[in-house]
Amino acid sequence: MRRVAAYWGVVIFGVTFVMLYPLFVITLHIPKWHPLANKIRLFWAKLLFPLTASSYQVFYESQLDPNKQYILCANHTSMIDIPLAAIVLDGANFKFMAKHTLADVPMFGIFFRTIDIPVKRESKMDSFKAYKKALESLDDGYSLIIFPEGTTSDIAPQMLEFKNGPFKIAIDKQVAVIPVTFLDNWHMFLYDGTMLLRPGRSRVIVHEPIETTGMTGADADLLKDRVYDIIDLDLKNEYGSRLAIGR
C-alpha cells in the first residue's frame, strides 16, 4: 500500500504542477511578478497534502515578522521538505538556494532557471556567483530557504554535517537564521530507491530566529553549530536511540 501511495503522490505532484505550469511560465519570466509566482507555488504546496491524504502541523516558537528577511535552515530528508519549507514562510517572498542540478529537472527546473538560486559547489566561480546572488536577493527583500546539509540525509533521522554557506550569508547581511525541524518527513517519504509513501501528519518546529547583528565571519562556525544542535536536539528528543551518538 505504501508503494501504491507513493505512485499516487507522484501522479498528484505531476498533474497539479502541469495544471499550474502556464501560470508559472508567465509569472517567473517577469521579475516583478515573482512574488505572485511564490503565491502560486505556496498554493500548490498546500494543495499537495490533502490530495495525498496527508496533513501538516507547524509549531512556531515566536511569530515571524513579515517585513523582515530570514534565512531558513532545516534538516533535509525528503521531497516533502520543499513544499513544507515554503509553507513555513507563508506570505513572505522567498527563494530556494540548492544544488544546480535541479535546474535540469524537466519543467520543475524552471524555478532554478528564474527565481531560485542554483549552486554548483564544484566550481569556485559558480559558487561565488550564487553567493553574490543570495546577498542581492536579501537586499531585494527576499528570504532564503537553504538546506545546510546540501543534500538529503541517507542516515535519517540523523543529519549530515552542515555546510558553512548559509551562515556566512546570514552574517554578511546581518539577517536572522531560523532553525526548522522536520520531525516526520524522513519516514513519510524518504526516497531510497524503494518509492514508499506513508500518508500521515508532518510536524514542523519553527524555532526562535537567531539574530546575527554584531556577528563577524569568525562567528560562522559557532552559528552553524548552534543551528545544528537546536535541530539535532529535537530529533534526539523524538527518536532517541535511533540516532547515532555524535555526528
N, C-alpha and C positions, 0 to 999 in steps of 0.2 A: 504493500500500500504506500510505503514511503517513496518507492520508485515511481509509482503512478502519480503521487502528489508532486514529485519533482518535475516530471514531464508536463503536468498541468501548469505548474508555476512558470515553466519556460514558455509555454504557449501563451499564458496570460501576459507575461512580460513582453513577448514579441508582438502580440496582437494590439495591446494598448499602446505600445510605442509606435507602431506603424500608423495607427489612427491619429496620433498626435504629431507624427513626423512633419507633415506640411507646416504646422504652426511653428515647430522648432526651426525648420529651414528658413522661414520668413523672419522670425524674431532674432535668431542667432547671427544672421548675416547683416543686421543693422545694429551697431553697437549701442545706440541709445535705447534700443528695445531689449537689451539683455536683461534688465530687471523683470520685464514681462516674461521672458523665456524662463527665468528662475521660478516665477509663479506657476508656470505651466508644468515644469518638472516637479515642483512641490506637489501640485495636484496629482500628477502621475504617481509620485511616491506614496501618497496617502491612499490612492486607489488600489495599489497592488495588494495591500494587506487583506482587506475584506474579500477580495476576489480569489485569494489563495487560502481562505479560511483561517487567517492569522490576524493578530492584533498587536498593538504596541502600547507600552505604558512608560511615559517619560517622567522621571523624578528630578525636579530642579532644586538644587540647594539654595539658589537665590534667583531672582528674576533677572534675566539678561536685558541690558539696555539696548533698545532697537536703534539708537542713534550712535552706538559705538561699534568699532571694528574689533573682531576677535580672531584668534587662530584656534580652531577646534582640533584637538588631538585625541584620537580614540584608538583603542585596540582594534585589530583587523583580522577577522577570521572567516568572513562570509560575504557573499554578494549583497546580503540583506543590509550590511553596514552602510552601503552607499545611499539608498533611499532614507534610511533612518537618520543619517547624519544631516541630510537636508531638512528633515522634519524637526530636528533639534533646533535649527536656526530658523524656524518658521517665521516668515515675514521679513527676514533680512536678505540683503543682497549677498551672494556668496559665490565663491569659485572653488572648485576642487583642484588640488595640486597632486599629481600622481604620475606614475611611470608613462613614458612616451608611447609605449606600445598600444595603449588604449586608443590612441588616435587612429589606429589601423583597424579597429573593430568595425565591421560593416554597420552603417547607419549610426550606431551609438557613438562612434568616433567623432561625430560632428561637434560634440561638446568640446573635445580636446583640440579641435582644429579652429575653434572660435573663442568661446568664453573661458574655458578652463585652461589650466597651465600644465603642459606635459613636461616631464623631467627626464632627460637622458643622462643618467649618472655616470655612464662610461665616458662621456665627453666633458672635459672641464669647461670648454667654451659653451656648450649647450646648457650645462648646469648653471653657469654664471648668468646666461640669458634668462633662464627660468627664475633664478633668484631675483634678478632685477625686475622681471615682470611681476613677481609676487609683491615686491615693495611698491611698485607703481599701482597695483591693484588695491592695496591697502590705502594708498593716497587717494584713490578714486572712490573710496567708500565701501569697498567690498570686504567681507570677512573671508577667511581661507579655511577650507576643510582639508586637513592633511592627516594621513595615517603614518605615524612616525616609524613604524616597523618597515615601511617601504614595500611590503607585500603581505599576503595573508599568512598567518602563522600556521605551520604544519605540526605544531606541538600544542595546539589549543586544548584547553583554555589558557595554558601558559603563553606568555608573549615572547616575541623575539626581541632582540636589542633594538633600542630606538636610534634613529639617525639624528644627527645634530641640526640639520637644516631648519626645521620648523622653529626651533628655539633661538637660533641666530636671527632669523627673520623677525621674530617677536621682539627681541631685544633691540635690533636695529631700528625698528619703528616704534618701540615703546608701547606695544599693544598687549593686551591681556591674553593669556593662554587659558583655554577651557579644557580641563581633563574630562573625558567622557568614557564611561564604561558600558560596553555592550555585554550584558551578562549571559544571554541565551543564544545568540546568533550562531555560535560555533557548533551547537548540536541541532539547530533548526535546519540550517542549510550550509553545511561545510562541504564544498566541492573537493573531493579527494579522489575523483575518478569513478565514484560509485553513483553519483547523482541521486542522493536521497534527500527528501524534504519532510520535515516533521512539522505540520501546521501547529501553531500554538501562540503563546504570548511572548513578545520580546520586551524585556525590561531594560531600560536605559537610565543610567545615573549621570546627571549633568552636574559636575562639581562647581564649587565657587571659583570664578575666574581668578587666576593668579596674575596680579599686576606685575609689570616689568619695569615700571617707572624707576629710574635710577640704576638699573642693572647695566652692566657692560658686557662686552664679549667674553670676558673672563668668567662670567656667571652662567654661560650657556650650558655647561655640563651639569652644574648644580640644578638648574631649571629642568633640564632633561630628566635627571634622576628623580626630582620631586614629582613630576608628572607621572613618570613610570611607577613610582611607589604608590601614588594615590590610586591608580587604576589596578595595580597588582594587589593591593590590599582588598579591594572589592572582590576580586576574583578568588583570592585565598579565603576570604570570609564565606564565599558562596560554595566553593568546591574543595577547599581544604586539601586533603591528601591526594587529590587528582593532580595537583600542581607539584612539579619537582621543586626541591629546595634550591634556592638560589636562581641565578639567571643562566 
